[in-house]
Amino acid sequence: MTTLSAIALLGRKDEPTDAVEEYCRYLSGALKAHDIHLDIRRVPWESHGWPASLTALRLMATQWRGRWVLVQYTALAWSARGFPHKTLRIFDTLKNAGARIGVVFHDVQPYPSDKLSGRIRRFVQLRTMRQMLSRADLAVFTVPMDKLSWVPSAQPNCLFIPDGPNLPIAASSSVSHDPPTVAVFGITGGHGGIWETQTIINAMRFAAQKLGPVRLSVFGRHCELREALLRDGLRDVPVQLSVEGILRDEQVAQRLCDSDALLFVRGGISSRRGSAIAGIACGLPVVASADSETAAPITDAGVVFVSLDNPDEIHSAVVRVLSDSSYRQDLSARSRAAYQAHFSWTAIAQKFADFLHSG
C-alpha cells in the first residue's frame, strides 16, 4: 500500500492543555499502521495576526497539492470570542493550493445562549459550520449526524467517528478497591462548576452514609479550584478525598484504573466527551445523564443513566455501582467491549484510513 501523507491543521493552542492537539497526536500514531503519515501544523493567527498567518499558510500549502488537510474545528480555536468566520479564509487558501480539504468538527453545535450577543455568535458559528461543510471534501463528526439538526440528512462525504481517549495505554480496570473509589475527571469552570461540585459532594455524602468509608479521586482541569468546597462539604463524613489538577496522560489512566466508577456530571454524555470516554477506555462503569447528543455507541458502554435534576437517581446509582460487584463487573465488561469496538484509536484510525485511502 502506498504511504499517504496528510496534514492536521490546528488553530490557536488551548491552555493549559490542548485536547485537540492530543487527539491529533494519538490519531497520528494510530494511522501509521495504515501507511498514513499525519503531520500536525498550526495557523498561529492569535500571535502573528491573520494576514501574516494566511501568507505563511499559502507558502506551506504550495507543497500540499493533492494531499488531505484535516482542519480541526472548535469555535475558540479560530476566534478569541467564538466568531470563527475567518476560518473560511483557511478553506479558500487550501482550495487555491489544490489540497483536499477535510474538517473534523470537535464542536458539533453552535454555543447556546439567550443573550443578544450570544445569539449573534451562535448565528455566525452556525453559518460558518454550514459553509465549511459545503466546501469540504470530507467532514468528520464526533456524534452521529442524525443528532445534529443543522446537517442535511443526505450530505455526502460525511463520517461519524467518535472521539477517543487521550491516554497512552487504556489499561483496563477489573478489580475492586478498598475503600470503594469514585473518580471525577474534570470540573467545569465558572458558576456551572459550583453546581457540579455540590452534586459530587451530595452523591459522596450519601454513599458514605450508606456504605461506610469511600474514596473520591478528583483530577483534571479546574478541579484544584474546587478543593476547598469539596473538603468543606465532606468534612464530617468518611470520604477519603484526593484532589489534583492537570495530570500527565499516564497519570490520568492510573487514577481511572485505581477507581471503581466514574461520576460524570458535566452535562449529557456523548461520543465527543473525551473525559467520559477515558473512563470507558479504562473499563469503568459511568454514572451520567443523557442529552440530545446521546446515542450509540456511547449507550453500548457500561453507562448508568440518571437525571441530573434528580439527586435520588444519582445517589442510588453511585451506591449500587459501588456495592453490587456483579452489577459493576457487568458494566465494566460493557465498557471494555465498547472501547475496543468503537473508541480505541485502532478503531478510530481504521475509519479514517478507509476513507482517506479510498478517496
LINHUTA-V557759 format. One record per residue. N is the residue number from 1. RES is the residue in one letter. PHI is phi in degrees with one decimal (none if undefined). OMEGA is omega in degrees with one decimal (999 if undefined). D_LAST is the distance of its C-alpha to the last C-alpha in Angstrom with 2 decimals. Layout:
<<N & RES & PHI & OMEGA & D_LAST> <N & RES & PHI & OMEGA & D_LAST>>
This chain:
<<1 & M & none & 179.7 & 13.85> <2 & T & -70.8 & 178.1 & 13.04> <3 & T & -68.7 & -179.6 & 13.55> <4 & L & -106.6 & -179.6 & 10.95> <5 & S & -108.3 & -178.3 & 12.91> <6 & A & -135.8 & -178.0 & 12.47> <7 & I & -123.6 & 166.6 & 15.24> <8 & A & -101.5 & -173.3 & 16.89> <9 & L & -106.7 & -176.3 & 19.09> <10 & L & -111.3 & 174.1 & 22.32> <11 & G & -95.8 & -177.4 & 25.30> <12 & R & -60.8 & 178.7 & 28.90> <13 & K & -76.6 & 176.7 & 29.75> <14 & D & -81.5 & 179.7 & 31.43> <15 & E & -123.1 & 4.8 & 34.80> <16 & P & -85.2 & 174.6 & 36.26> <17 & T & -130.2 & -179.2 & 33.06> <18 & D & -118.6 & -176.8 & 29.47> <19 & A & -65.0 & -179.6 & 27.61> <20 & V & -69.1 & 176.6 & 24.28> <21 & E & -63.1 & 177.5 & 24.68> <22 & E & -63.1 & 175.7 & 25.60> <23 & Y & -54.4 & -178.4 & 22.55> <24 & C & -65.9 & 179.6 & 20.33> <25 & R & -65.9 & 178.7 & 22.59> <26 & Y & -68.8 & 177.2 & 22.41> <27 & L & -63.5 & 179.2 & 18.64> <28 & S & -58.2 & 179.1 & 18.45> <29 & G & -63.7 & -178.0 & 20.86> <30 & A & -72.7 & -178.1 & 19.14> <31 & L & -72.9 & 179.9 & 15.72> <32 & K & -60.6 & 179.0 & 17.67> <33 & A & -67.2 & -179.8 & 18.01> <34 & H & -109.1 & -180.0 & 14.30> <35 & D & 57.0 & 174.4 & 14.48> <36 & I & -122.1 & 178.1 & 13.04> <37 & H & -102.2 & -176.9 & 15.63> <38 & L & -108.3 & 175.0 & 15.90> <39 & D & -89.1 & 178.6 & 18.64> <40 & I & -108.1 & 179.3 & 20.63> <41 & R & -128.3 & 178.8 & 22.04> <42 & R & -123.8 & 169.1 & 24.35> <43 & V & -108.5 & -170.9 & 25.54> <44 & P & -83.5 & -175.7 & 29.30> <45 & W & -63.2 & -175.1 & 30.40> <46 & E & -72.0 & -179.8 & 33.20> <47 & S & -105.8 & -177.2 & 35.00> <48 & H & -106.9 & -176.8 & 34.19> <49 & G & 85.1 & -177.0 & 33.85> <50 & W & -68.8 & -178.6 & 31.08> <51 & P & -58.3 & -179.3 & 31.98> <52 & A & -66.3 & -179.1 & 32.06> <53 & S & -67.3 & 178.6 & 28.93> <54 & L & -68.5 & 176.1 & 26.92> <55 & T & -63.0 & 178.3 & 28.44> <56 & A & -64.3 & 179.2 & 27.43> <57 & L & -65.1 & 178.6 & 23.85> <58 & R & -60.6 & 179.5 & 23.72> <59 & L & -67.4 & 178.3 & 25.01> <60 & M & -63.1 & -173.0 & 22.52> <61 & A & -70.1 & 175.7 & 19.56> <62 & T & -62.9 & 179.2 & 20.63> <63 & Q & -95.9 & -171.3 & 19.03> <64 & W & -109.6 & -179.7 & 15.66> <65 & R & -58.5 & 179.2 & 14.38> <66 & G & 79.9 & -178.6 & 10.68> <67 & R & -94.4 & 174.1 & 10.63> <68 & W & -77.2 & 172.5 & 9.61> <69 & V & -120.7 & -176.5 & 12.97> <70 & L & -100.0 & 179.7 & 13.71> <71 & V & -75.4 & -178.3 & 16.98> <72 & Q & -92.9 & -172.4 & 19.30> <73 & Y & -104.8 & 153.8 & 21.44> <74 & T & -133.4 & -176.3 & 25.02> <75 & A & -60.6 & -176.4 & 27.55> <76 & L & -79.3 & 174.4 & 29.92> <77 & A & -72.8 & -175.2 & 27.44> <78 & W & -119.1 & 177.3 & 27.32> <79 & S & -164.8 & -178.1 & 30.87> <80 & A & -64.9 & -177.8 & 34.13> <81 & R & -112.3 & 175.7 & 35.32> <82 & G & 82.7 & 173.4 & 32.16> <83 & F & -111.4 & -165.6 & 31.61> <84 & P & -89.5 & -173.9 & 28.01> <85 & H & -62.5 & -179.9 & 27.66> <86 & K & -69.4 & 174.9 & 27.38> <87 & T & -57.4 & -179.4 & 23.93> <88 & L & -63.7 & 175.5 & 22.83> <89 & R & -66.6 & 175.5 & 24.08> <90 & I & -61.6 & 179.7 & 21.49> <91 & F & -60.7 & 179.6 & 18.75> <92 & D & -61.9 & -179.5 & 20.63> <93 & T & -64.1 & 179.9 & 20.95> <94 & L & -67.4 & 179.3 & 17.31> <95 & K & -62.5 & -179.6 & 16.45> <96 & N & -65.4 & 179.6 & 19.27> <97 & A & -84.9 & 179.4 & 18.06> <98 & G & 82.6 & 178.4 & 14.71> <99 & A & -78.3 & 173.0 & 12.76> <100 & R & -95.0 & -167.7 & 9.63> <101 & I & -101.9 & 169.7 & 11.59> <102 & G & -117.9 & 174.4 & 11.52> <103 & V & -132.6 & 176.8 & 14.90> <104 & V & -106.5 & -177.5 & 16.48> <105 & F & -86.5 & 172.3 & 19.58> <106 & H & -76.4 & 165.1 & 22.28> <107 & D & -91.0 & -175.8 & 24.76> <108 & V & -100.8 & 178.8 & 23.78> <109 & Q & -134.9 & 171.1 & 26.98> <110 & P & -67.5 & -177.3 & 29.24> <111 & Y & -68.8 & 177.7 & 32.40> <112 & P & -76.6 & 176.3 & 35.27> <113 & S & -170.2 & 175.9 & 38.60> <114 & D & -99.3 & 179.6 & 41.74> <115 & K & -76.9 & -179.3 & 42.95> <116 & L & -60.5 & -180.0 & 42.53> <117 & S & -62.4 & 178.5 & 40.69> <118 & G & -68.2 & 178.4 & 38.38> <119 & R & -67.9 & 176.4 & 37.70> <120 & I & -65.3 & 177.9 & 36.86> <121 & R & -61.0 & 178.7 & 34.49> <122 & R & -61.0 & 178.7 & 32.86> <123 & F & -61.5 & -179.5 & 32.46> <124 & V & -64.5 & 179.4 & 30.86> <125 & Q & -62.1 & -177.8 & 28.43> <126 & L & -64.6 & 178.7 & 27.43> <127 & R & -63.5 & 179.1 & 27.01> <128 & T & -64.2 & -179.9 & 24.95> <129 & M & -63.1 & 178.6 & 22.62> <130 & R & -64.9 & 179.8 & 22.19> <131 & Q & -69.9 & 175.6 & 21.51> <132 & M & -62.5 & -179.9 & 18.90> <133 & L & -61.1 & -178.1 & 17.19> <134 & S & -71.2 & -176.6 & 17.42> <135 & R & -94.4 & -173.3 & 16.07> <136 & A & -81.7 & 172.8 & 13.10> <137 & D & -84.3 & 178.0 & 9.41> <138 & L & -150.8 & 173.9 & 9.60> <139 & A & -127.1 & 179.8 & 13.06> <140 & V & -111.9 & 178.3 & 14.38> <141 & F & -115.2 & -178.9 & 17.94> <142 & T & -91.6 & 168.1 & 20.38> <143 & V & -131.1 & -179.9 & 22.38> <144 & P & -58.1 & -175.7 & 21.58> <145 & M & -62.9 & -178.5 & 20.75> <146 & D & -72.3 & 174.4 & 23.75> <147 & K & -91.8 & -175.3 & 25.95> <148 & L & -117.0 & -174.2 & 25.08> <149 & S & -68.8 & -176.6 & 27.02> <150 & W & -88.0 & -179.2 & 25.31> <151 & V & -95.5 & 178.3 & 21.79> <152 & P & -58.3 & -175.4 & 21.57> <153 & S & -65.9 & -177.0 & 21.31> <154 & A & -102.8 & -177.2 & 18.86> <155 & Q & -66.5 & 180.0 & 16.50> <156 & P & -77.3 & 174.5 & 12.86> <157 & N & 57.5 & 175.6 & 9.96> <158 & C & -111.2 & 178.7 & 12.73> <159 & L & -127.0 & 168.1 & 13.16> <160 & F & -98.0 & 176.8 & 16.57> <161 & I & -132.8 & -177.3 & 16.90> <162 & P & -62.9 & 175.5 & 20.59> <163 & D & -68.1 & 177.9 & 22.16> <164 & G & -118.7 & 178.5 & 23.42> <165 & P & -80.5 & 176.7 & 26.85> <166 & N & -82.2 & -179.2 & 27.41> <167 & L & -129.3 & -177.4 & 29.56> <168 & P & -67.0 & 178.5 & 29.56> <169 & I & -140.1 & -179.4 & 30.55> <170 & A & -85.3 & 176.4 & 30.95> <171 & A & -65.5 & -173.5 & 34.26> <172 & S & -98.0 & 178.5 & 35.47> <173 & S & -88.9 & -178.9 & 38.81> <174 & S & -135.4 & -178.1 & 40.95> <175 & V & -109.9 & 175.3 & 44.52> <176 & S & -84.9 & -176.3 & 46.89> <177 & H & -116.3 & -179.2 & 48.43> <178 & D & -126.2 & 2.9 & 52.00> <179 & P & -77.6 & 176.4 & 52.41> <180 & P & -55.3 & -169.4 & 49.55> <181 & T & -123.4 & 174.7 & 46.98> <182 & V & -109.0 & 176.7 & 44.75> <183 & A & -104.1 & 170.2 & 41.98> <184 & V & -127.8 & -175.8 & 40.93> <185 & F & -107.7 & 176.9 & 37.88> <186 & G & 89.7 & 175.0 & 38.15> <187 & I & -129.4 & -179.2 & 40.30> <188 & T & -65.1 & 174.3 & 39.48> <189 & G & -76.7 & 176.4 & 41.35> <190 & G & 75.3 & -174.6 & 43.87> <191 & H & -63.8 & 179.6 & 45.87> <192 & G & -59.0 & 179.8 & 43.26> <193 & G & -68.9 & 176.7 & 43.68> <194 & I & -66.3 & 177.6 & 47.40> <195 & W & -63.5 & 178.9 & 46.84> <196 & E & -60.8 & -179.1 & 44.36> <197 & T & -62.8 & 179.3 & 46.91> <198 & Q & -66.9 & 176.2 & 49.69> <199 & T & -62.0 & 178.3 & 47.61> <200 & I & -64.1 & 179.7 & 47.04> <201 & I & -58.2 & -177.3 & 50.76> <202 & N & -62.3 & 179.8 & 51.88> <203 & A & -64.5 & -177.7 & 49.67> <204 & M & -74.3 & 175.2 & 50.92> <205 & R & -62.0 & 179.5 & 54.51> <206 & F & -63.0 & -179.1 & 54.35> <207 & A & -62.3 & -179.5 & 52.82> <208 & A & -66.6 & 178.9 & 55.51> <209 & Q & -68.2 & -179.6 & 58.25> <210 & K & -85.9 & -169.1 & 57.08> <211 & L & -110.9 & -172.0 & 56.06> <212 & G & 89.3 & -174.8 & 57.98> <213 & P & -56.4 & 175.2 & 56.40> <214 & V & -135.8 & -178.5 & 52.65> <215 & R & -127.9 & 176.9 & 50.34> <216 & L & -123.0 & 179.0 & 47.90> <217 & S & -112.4 & -176.8 & 45.29> <218 & V & -114.6 & -176.9 & 43.84> <219 & F & -154.9 & 179.1 & 41.40> <220 & G & 111.4 & -174.0 & 38.68> <221 & R & -60.7 & 176.4 & 38.53> <222 & H & 72.1 & -174.4 & 41.76> <223 & C & -66.8 & -178.9 & 43.46> <224 & E & -63.2 & 178.5 & 46.18> <225 & L & -70.9 & -177.7 & 47.14> <226 & R & -103.2 & -174.4 & 48.09> <227 & E & -61.9 & -177.8 & 50.12> <228 & A & -62.1 & 179.6 & 53.48> <229 & L & -65.3 & 178.2 & 52.80> <230 & L & -64.2 & -178.3 & 51.58> <231 & R & -65.9 & 178.6 & 54.60> <232 & D & -65.7 & -177.2 & 56.98> <233 & G & -72.6 & -176.2 & 55.60> <234 & L & -113.7 & -169.8 & 55.78> <235 & R & -67.2 & -175.2 & 58.95> <236 & D & -108.6 & 177.6 & 61.24> <237 & V & -129.2 & -175.5 & 59.04> <238 & P & -78.9 & 177.5 & 58.10> <239 & V & -117.1 & 172.2 & 54.54> <240 & Q & -77.0 & -173.8 & 53.51> <241 & L & -112.9 & 172.3 & 51.29> <242 & S & -123.5 & -179.9 & 48.85> <243 & V & -123.8 & 179.2 & 47.15> <244 & E & -135.3 & 177.3 & 44.72> <245 & G & -87.1 & -177.8 & 42.40> <246 & I & -72.5 & -178.1 & 39.05> <247 & L & -116.5 & 171.8 & 38.58> <248 & R & -67.8 & -175.8 & 36.37> <249 & D & -54.3 & -178.0 & 33.47> <250 & E & -67.7 & 176.1 & 35.39> <251 & Q & -69.9 & 176.4 & 38.45> <252 & V & -59.2 & 179.2 & 36.62> <253 & A & -59.0 & -179.3 & 35.55> <254 & Q & -68.0 & 178.4 & 39.16> <255 & R & -61.4 & 179.7 & 40.64> <256 & L & -67.0 & -179.3 & 38.50> <257 & C & -71.3 & 175.6 & 39.36> <258 & D & -88.8 & -176.7 & 42.99> <259 & S & -117.2 & 178.9 & 42.89> <260 & D & -105.4 & -179.0 & 43.30> <261 & A & -161.3 & 174.3 & 41.43> <262 & L & -112.0 & 175.0 & 39.37> <263 & L & -100.5 & -175.9 & 40.80> <264 & F & -116.5 & -177.3 & 38.19> <265 & V & -121.5 & -179.6 & 39.88> <266 & R & -89.9 & -176.9 & 37.56> <267 & G & 82.7 & -177.5 & 36.69> <268 & G & -73.2 & 177.5 & 34.61> <269 & I & -82.0 & 177.3 & 32.37> <270 & S & -157.9 & -176.5 & 28.65> <271 & S & -77.3 & 172.1 & 25.37> <272 & R & -111.5 & -177.6 & 25.17> <273 & R & -88.8 & -173.2 & 28.67> <274 & G & -60.6 & -178.8 & 28.24> <275 & S & -68.7 & 176.1 & 31.95> <276 & A & -68.7 & 179.8 & 32.23> <277 & I & -65.2 & 176.1 & 29.22> <278 & A & -60.7 & 176.8 & 30.96> <279 & G & -64.6 & 177.7 & 33.93> <280 & I & -61.4 & -179.6 & 31.97> <281 & A & -61.6 & 179.1 & 30.37> <282 & C & -92.0 & 173.1 & 33.96> <283 & G & 75.7 & -177.7 & 35.05> <284 & L & -94.7 & 162.0 & 37.17> <285 & P & -66.0 & -179.2 & 38.29> <286 & V & -125.1 & 173.2 & 37.50> <287 & V & -97.1 & -172.1 & 39.92> <288 & A & -155.9 & 176.8 & 38.08> <289 & S & -107.8 & 177.5 & 37.96> <290 & A & -106.0 & 171.1 & 35.40> <291 & D & -144.1 & -174.4 & 34.22> <292 & S & -65.6 & -179.3 & 31.87> <293 & E & -94.1 & -175.0 & 28.76> <294 & T & -75.1 & -178.5 & 30.04> <295 & A & -163.6 & 173.0 & 28.15> <296 & A & -59.6 & 10.2 & 26.73> <297 & P & -91.9 & -178.5 & 25.84> <298 & I & -63.6 & 179.8 & 28.37> <299 & T & -74.0 & 176.7 & 30.99> <300 & D & -79.5 & -178.4 & 30.44> <301 & A & -77.1 & -177.9 & 31.76> <302 & G & -82.6 & -178.0 & 35.47> <303 & V & -103.1 & 172.5 & 36.06> <304 & V & -97.5 & -174.3 & 39.52> <305 & F & -85.5 & 178.8 & 39.19> <306 & V & -134.4 & 172.1 & 42.06> <307 & S & -95.9 & 178.6 & 42.97> <308 & L & -67.1 & 177.0 & 43.40> <309 & D & -87.2 & -178.0 & 46.20> <310 & N & -121.8 & -178.1 & 48.07> <311 & P & -56.7 & -179.3 & 49.42> <312 & D & -60.0 & 178.5 & 50.96> <313 & E & -63.8 & 180.0 & 47.59> <314 & I & -61.7 & -176.8 & 46.27> <315 & H & -62.1 & -178.8 & 49.48> <316 & S & -64.4 & -179.6 & 49.67> <317 & A & -65.0 & 179.7 & 46.06> <318 & V & -62.2 & -179.4 & 46.58> <319 & V & -62.8 & -178.3 & 49.86> <320 & R & -65.2 & -179.9 & 48.56> <321 & V & -61.9 & -178.0 & 45.57> <322 & L & -74.1 & -171.4 & 47.92> <323 & S & -101.5 & -176.2 & 50.76> <324 & D & -104.2 & -173.5 & 49.25> <325 & S & -64.8 & 179.4 & 47.80> <326 & S & -64.2 & 177.6 & 46.57> <327 & Y & -60.9 & -179.0 & 44.76> <328 & R & -64.0 & -179.7 & 43.26> <329 & Q & -66.4 & 176.5 & 42.09> <330 & D & -64.5 & 177.6 & 40.41> <331 & L & -64.1 & 179.0 & 38.55> <332 & S & -62.1 & 178.9 & 37.62> <333 & A & -63.2 & 177.7 & 36.21> <334 & R & -64.4 & 178.3 & 34.05> <335 & S & -64.7 & 179.9 & 32.75> <336 & R & -63.1 & -179.8 & 31.97> <337 & A & -67.1 & 179.1 & 30.13> <338 & A & -64.6 & 177.8 & 28.06> <339 & Y & -61.2 & -177.8 & 27.21> <340 & Q & -61.4 & -174.6 & 26.03> <341 & A & -80.7 & -168.6 & 23.94> <342 & H & -129.4 & -168.5 & 22.41> <343 & F & -107.9 & 177.2 & 23.48> <344 & S & -71.5 & 178.4 & 23.38> <345 & W & -66.4 & 174.2 & 20.99> <346 & T & -63.2 & 179.7 & 20.04> <347 & A & -67.4 & -179.5 & 18.96> <348 & I & -66.0 & -179.5 & 17.25> <349 & A & -62.6 & 178.8 & 15.30> <350 & Q & -59.9 & -179.3 & 14.21> <351 & K & -66.6 & 175.8 & 12.64> <352 & F & -61.7 & -175.3 & 10.80> <353 & A & -63.6 & -179.6 & 9.76> <354 & D & -57.5 & -179.6 & 8.65> <355 & F & -76.7 & -174.8 & 6.02> <356 & L & -63.7 & 178.2 & 5.27> <357 & H & -72.5 & -179.2 & 5.47> <358 & S & -72.6 & -178.5 & 3.81> <359 & G & -82.2 & 999 & 0.00>>
